[in-house]
Amino acid sequence: MSSSSTLTEQRVKASEMSDGRSHDVIYQRCLQLIKQHDFSGEALDFGAGRGAFSEVLWQSQKFQKVTGADLLPRPSQLPESIQWLHLDLNNETGLPSEAFDVVVALEVIEHLENPRLVARQWFEMLRPGGHLIMSTPNNESLRSLLALFLRGHFVSFSDRDYPAHITALLGQDLQRVLKEAGFKNIQTYYSESGVLPKFTNITWQTASFGLLGGQRFSDNVFVVAEKA
């Protein structure tokens, strides 16, 4: 067996570890941001997994065309109206330049080996005036910083998360990576949902009656950036 086929098998296994979908809170927050910024046109769900959010994008009626891309094969239940690209996202995708108005990449970058490579690809895929909306675990939350202090790793990057989660990025890292790729107007948002340390069935938001949120009390960080 060649080293390239072995590497592909390892990547497929890592993809399957994540079950190919993210938490509904992440989907809901992303949809809020899409509506807030009034995104429309043709959308690429980059790292679409099992296609759950690709369906959400299509059902939102904000986009005239939705395409999902992932290392996992096309989900059997995916509506025919959604196109599917079977790609190893760690490699050059070969997708045409300026093909999409919006690229969505939810909980993807932490799975990839080279964040700068993928950021450059996102930039190339977008049409001028297009937007990227992405999310990743918030490594600057109170819960994650506490895990780093007590256990030596961010909360979403423990041994049980490996090899699915391999690239931990801070907010400053995201800003640098996207700026280097050419993005402008980079804005940071948070999921506004974060679980308590040791009490993962309770959120800071519930415990504080909605008073706590933002960077320290959210499990995920979102970034919206423009190809100006």
Secondary structure as GFF3:
##gff-version 3
##sequence-region A 1 228
A	DSSP	alpha_helix	3	17	.	.	.	ID=ss1
A	DSSP	alpha_helix	24	37	.	.	.	ID=ss2
A	DSSP	beta_strand	41	46	.	.	.	ID=ss3
A	DSSP	alpha_helix	52	59	.	.	.	ID=ss4
A	DSSP	beta_strand	63	70	.	.	.	ID=ss5
A	DSSP	beta_strand	83	86	.	.	.	ID=ss6
A	DSSP	beta_strand	100	106	.	.	.	ID=ss7
A	DSSP	three_ten_helix	109	111	.	.	.	ID=ss8
A	DSSP	alpha_helix	115	125	.	.	.	ID=ss9
A	DSSP	beta_strand	126	137	.	.	.	ID=ss10
A	DSSP	alpha_helix	142	151	.	.	.	ID=ss11
A	DSSP	three_ten_helix	159	161	.	.	.	ID=ss12
A	DSSP	alpha_helix	171	181	.	.	.	ID=ss13
A	DSSP	beta_strand	184	190	.	.	.	ID=ss14
A	DSSP	beta_strand	195	196	.	.	.	ID=ss15
A	DSSP	beta_strand	199	203	.	.	.	ID=ss16
A	DSSP	alpha_helix	204	207	.	.	.	ID=ss17
A	DSSP	three_ten_helix	215	217	.	.	.	ID=ss18
A	DSSP	beta_strand	220	226	.	.	.	ID=ss19
###
